Amino acid sequence: MRKIKNINLLISAVQEKQYPKHDLPEIAFLGRSNVGKSSLINSLVNRKSLAHTSSKPGKTQTLNFYNINNDFCLVDVPGYGFAQVSKKDQERFGQMVENYLVNRDNLRGVVLLIDSRHKPTDDDKLMYNYIKYYHLPILIIATKSDKITRSKWNACKSLIKQTLNLDEEDGYVQYSALKKMGIDDVWQWIDKLLEE
């Protein structure tokens, strides 16, 4: 487990001019609304409520930049695929996410969260292909793995790999915030990325 000496929310941004002006590398966290992004970020940094979890999907509506040890940033990106968010808001979020992924030089890689209980959605496929198009390193995290039996993990991995057509170099972690499982594997991937 990585030692987190200090951590703070730099800014919640909605447009490029608000992004932090720094040279720190950034890792973006993407996934459908309610897939467990906030829980993952909180468990990685061992804080209960740094990133706000909500029973209401679609709660994160800004790019939240968290400075970790003044070494790098984790960026919590608004969730996609939530039907109750208006079409206009969905387009606005889409534009905001696209601008960040395409224009941010600090971005080193993307962590894409997929709910292990379900087949990846069309939105998940679109997002995966989009990230690959921009040649960004990617780690797939199968969240909520405590909700399926361990004997189903291999089937879950196969389904995600086939549905998204994963490349060999893509990372993959079976993860549970509740059981604190897979955290070290996620840090390993992040550390390797930051060393490159």
Disulfide bonds with the S-S distance in Angstrom:
none
